[in-house]
Structures are given as C-alpha cells and as structure tokens.
Amino acid sequence: MTGDMLPFWQTPVESLKGVGGRKAEILKKELQIFTLYDLLFYFPYKYVDKSRFYRISEVPMHAQSYLQIKGVITGMQVIGEKRGKRLVALFQDDSGSMELVWFNGIAYMEKNLKLNRPYVVFGKPQLFGQRFSITHPEIQLEEERANSGISIPFQPFYNTSEKMKRSGLDSRNISRLCMQLLNGYSHRIEESLPHHLLQACRLMPLREALTNIHFPQSDALLKAARYRLKFDEMFFLQLQLLRHRQNRQVSQEGFPMPKIGDNFHKCYEKLPFGLTDAQKRVIREIRNDLVSGRQMNRLLQGDVGSGKTVTALLVMLIAIDNGFQACLMAPTEILAEQHYESISRTLAESGLRVELLTGSTRSALRKKMLEDLKSGAIDLLIGTHALIEDKVEFGNLGLAVIDEQHRFGVEQRAKLWRKNDPPPHVLVMTATPIPRTLAMTLYGDLQLSVIDELPKNRKPILTYHYSQRAWPEVYPFVRKQIQAGRQVFVVFPLIEESEALDLQNLMEGYEGFSRDFPEPYYHISLVHGRMDSADKNREMERFATGKTQLLLATSVIEVGIDIPNASVIIIENAERFGLSQLHQLRGRVGRGSEQSYCILLSGDKLTAESRRRLQAMVDTNNGFELADFDLKLRGPGDMSGTRQSGMMDFRLIDLAKDEKIISYCREIAKNLLREDPTLEKDENREIRLHLDEIAKFRVDYLQIS
C-alpha cells in the first residue's frame, strides 16, 4: 500500500520528500518518529520572534537571543588552514557592519553568496573584540524571501541530538520537513472533535492548531493552538479512562459481600482507639462497592499514620465474613512482616488463620501453605511479590489489597488481579499523597477514597532544619529523649564513602554514635539494604522490642516500620532526599502519644530548590500540601513511581501547571459519556473514529488494577 493510500497516522515518514532511508532510520532511533503523524506531533520547544528586523547598531552588547538583520555582503575571504579554516563575509547596513562566519560548506557558500545584494540574515550574534559576528547564520536573498510567499514571524526550534545534526537533521531542517508536511499533507488531517464541541469549548480547528503550533503567525494564535492540542491530549485520555471504568462497572461482575459479621464486629470493638470520621467514610465507600455486585477497583490514599492498614484490615474481615479469602501484598519483606505481626496480634483470639508468604519462606512450610491456601484453610495471606507467583493458587480469593501500590508494576498487579475468575475486589493503597491532577490522570479509571484526617491522639511532628555543624547541640537532645524512655532513628543517604559526594555516611555515623553513646549504657541497631534479610530482621526486632535505643539506617526504613515509642528521627544530608521520601521518613515517628521531632541536617551550600524543599518540610506536616508543592517544584517525572505507568509522556500537558484544563477536560468527558455512553450518536462520530485510531497504534495503559 502506498503512502497516499495508507491512513495519515500510518504513513511512513520516509514518504516525505527529503527523508531517505538513512534519515528515516535516525528519526526512528533518536525521536521515535516512524510516521508522518509522529513528525507532525513533534512540537517545537521554543520560538524566536522573526517579525522584527534589527539594525546592526541596535544589536545589544550582551545579545543572548537570535536576531534578524537586513544588509549586504560587501566582501568575503577564506582565512586559516585545516580545522581553523573558515569563510568570513563582511555584512553591513547603513548603521554599521559585522561578520558572518562559516566553518562548514565553505566552497558552496563562497560560490553562491552574492556581493552587494540585499540579504536577510538570522542568527545569534557574538561579540569578538569590537565587532559582532554570527556563525553559520540562516541567510536568504531578500527578493527570494519575498517571492516565496512564506512568512514565518516566529522561528520554531526543535530538540535534536548531535547524531541528528551530523546527518542533516538539525532544528532548521526539522522545521523545513514540517513545513513541507503541512503544505503537502494537511488535507489528510482528520478533525478529531465534532463541531458542537469545538464551538462549546471555543477550540481552534485541528489543522489550524497544528499549523500554528509549528509556525505561529502571532502570540495569540500560538496560545490558541497550544490550548487546543492540550485539550485533545487530556480529553481523549480522560475519555479512555472513564470509558474503561464505565465498561468495567457494567460488564465486570464482582463477588457480592452484603454481610457484616462477627469477625468484623469483634475486631472493631477491640480496637484500642476509635476510628476517625475519615476512616468511617472510606469504609462506607468501600462497602457500597462490595454490595453492588460489580468488581471493585478503588485507590485508597492516606497520609503517613492516617490508619490505612486498620481500614484495610476491617475491609478484609468483611470479605472473610462473607466466606471469601483475602490477601495483602506489600513491596518489601520488612513491610510484609510488619503487617503480619500487627494483624496477627489483632486477630489472635478470632480463630482466623493468617499466614505470611515471602521469598524467605522455607520450602517445606511453603509447600504446606500453598496446599492449605488452595483448599481454603487459610483465611488471610500476607506477603510480597511471592503472592503473584504462578504456583500460588487461592481457593476463593474475594479481596486483594495492595499496599504502597506505586512500587509494583502494572503487570505485577494484574497477575494478582487474575488469581480468581471473576477477579477479586481490589483495593490499592498509597501513603504517598498524590496531587489531584496526578490522581485524575494516573488513576482516572479507579474510584478514589482519601483518609484526610489523623487519629485524634496524634500530636503534630515538630520539624527543624539545621546545618550539620549543629551536631554538638543535637547529641544532648538525643540523650535527653533516650533518658525519658524514647527511641531515636538516624537516617543516612549512603552506606559507604563516596569520593564524588562529600556526605556523612552510615558507617562513619555508626562509629561516631558508638563513641558518643557507648555500651553498656546505650545500644545501637544498624540496618541497611545490603544486609541479608535475617540480619536486617534481627536488628529491626531488637529496636521494635526496645532492646536498642538508636536505629541507624539508610532509607530502607522509609516504609513499614511502626515503633510508637520512637519520638525522634534525624535525617543526615536531608538535601539529598526527595520531598516525598523525607515525608515518608518523618512518618516513622509521631505514632505514639508523646511529642515527636524530625531534625533535618544539611550542608551549608544548598541550591535554591533544596532550601525551598527543606523549608516546606518545616512549614507543614500535610502530605497532600507537600505533594502539590513537589509537583510544582519538580514536575511529575518520577513522583510516586509514576514513570512505570507509561502515562507521563505528554507532549504539551504540564501536570504541575495545567490543573484547570485537566479538570475541565474530565468534566467535558464525563458529560459526553453521560449523554452518549457508547458514543454512537452521529454528532460524536469524529470522537469515535479518533478513539478507534488511538486503539490501533497506542499501547493500552489502562489496566491499573
């Protein structure tokens, strides 16, 4: 099938004149541009104003940007030899003169440049001595420029690699290819939105938007083009997410769980504290899902210490009271063991069988456990990735809870989801607060519950930021806390010395604390990721039971450590940790009724961003506020492990800045599906066809369960 016969979005990029096999291969490898569609949607990263002409005398002494100048070449000569060889042309207007310099293509330029003819020159001037020069400028005879009929008031600039530039695919040539593409193929660009939506949302037509994103005729047109293309980007994503959730709610049957039985009531009555209003609200939301007859897929967000685990336990007991098994999957053995210990203690008198399955489970015990799991003798299984192994078969799995869900890949979660047919209800939990825009985008097909209230007996953690020189004042404070019966975490960013980074490291810290807190008066535990599981668990157990007063560790303790007696956490080189990680680490304290403290120690030479990040930690304990701040500070790139979802590669949408358009697109998509759930109406034909195209050439990233 020829390029003209193929749909536009499938037409190979080599169909474009000037893109031979070699250039096509480089475009594919460097930019993942395979088709004309890919090239058209490869947008400039900046624009330079070419609507203004400067006189040479007007060029600023410290010019930092590209300028456009009219003048004539009055003379030229080749200077230097070998690598220093260059063509220098004297370029002047009525206000002064400057030099134009070429190091490549010297013979061609010398042959084709014409003396004393009006040229338009475009480039970035640099000052050498008392004269400006432009190296490798864009240059065109003024009469040719006028006769071309092409006016580009804003010059687009495209990101390119060195390999591309060496192959004749610099920004200027990408711009030419895009111009050629728009001139020759724009008639094949199909509108993706119906007329009624374009009017209602005041959107620029797609062809016009694509023309103005590459070659805007004004600031206003560029702004309108960007808005239209951002709208498309987010509207169709939200439409896919909402349709996916809608289809699943209609077609995916779930186990009905109408009963609230003895196990739930006994556990609820024996809780040593009352549930918060937020926990009660979340349990009601989940219960509504469980009695609906449809499979539940719900995301539970809650700040550190908000009580997600006990909420999940009560929900799992609902499943067990209705005759089903439940499981809880955690990302690390430490966290899985923590859940197992606390849940086993809570259910000690219930008669329910709770088991722990991890990579460290002995073979003989594992074999017996798998047999009992398949027979239904185990009520609640807690574990790590071991739960999703093919050999693990449940007798009647009704509810799967996934803790710290962002640490599991989509396929790993899907394996757990497929452990039963029909699939179990799924509750995914995260203690990493997700900003609203990120949640709407990443988890738009999941129902969302939020525990936005801490238990009433919790005192806010007091956070302080000091220079590392403050250690002499910190040591007495630590001793005072230990003498009062409290315990202390100290976290380091490295395990062993790094020549590249001047950081205090764990082993040096251990030696220093051993001197200042000597045995037998004090006892110290040491934990890091390179220890084997047995040693790590032994040290953690010593700290958990109060046999040691200090726990020195790397960020391996970020999650899963619940020590109510710990009242202080000291974080060395805090500027080296991300904001989300700092907040998680701070959550290791403040779990008891005593006042707790977080001390952030940093070097003196901080970047502005590091200083703002640490100040944000001092200013608030609210994880959702910190998450919003972090998104604005860093962008969405690696927040909450979201790279794994495959949904962060937006061309134009900025999750940190585009909350309004994201919310607007979601509402438009909701209203559209409310009026036309199957998109069968003629007035929505364009949307339906565009979704069909997306389905053919986009990876399905919507299976988040």
ABEGO torsion letter per residue (X at the ends): XBAAABBAAABBAAABBGBBAAAAAAAAAAAGBABAAAAAABBBABBBBAABBBBAAABBABBABBBBBBBBBABBBBBEBEAABBBBBBBBBAAEBBBBBBABGAAAAAAABBBGBBBBBBEBBBBBEABBBBBGBBBBBAAAAAAAGBBBABBBBBBBBAAAAAAGBBAAAAAAAAAAAAAAAAAABBBABBAAAAAAAGBBBAAAAAAAAABBABAAAAAAAAAAAAAAAAAAAAAAAAAAAAAAAAABBBBBBABBBAAAAAAAAABABBBBAAAAAAAAAAAAAAAAGBBBBBBBBBBBGAGAAAAAAAAAAAAAAAGBBBBBBBABAAAAAAAAAAAAAAAAAAGBBBBBBBAABBAAAAAAAAAAAAAGABABBBBBAAAABAABBBABBABBBBBGAAABBAAAAAAAAAABOBBBBBBBBBABBBBAAAAAAAAAABBBBBBABBBAABBBBBBBBBBAAAAAAAAAAAAAAAAAGBBBBBBBABABBBAABBBBBAAAAAAAAAAABBOAABBBBBBBAABBAAAAAAAAAAAAAGABABBBBBAAAABGBBBAABABBBBBGAAABBAAAAAAAAAABGABABBBBBBBBBBABBBAAAAAAAAAAAABABAAAAAAAAAAAAEAAABGGAAAAGAABBAABBAAAAAAAAAAAAAAAAAAAAABAAGABAAAAAAAAAAAAAAAABBBAABBX
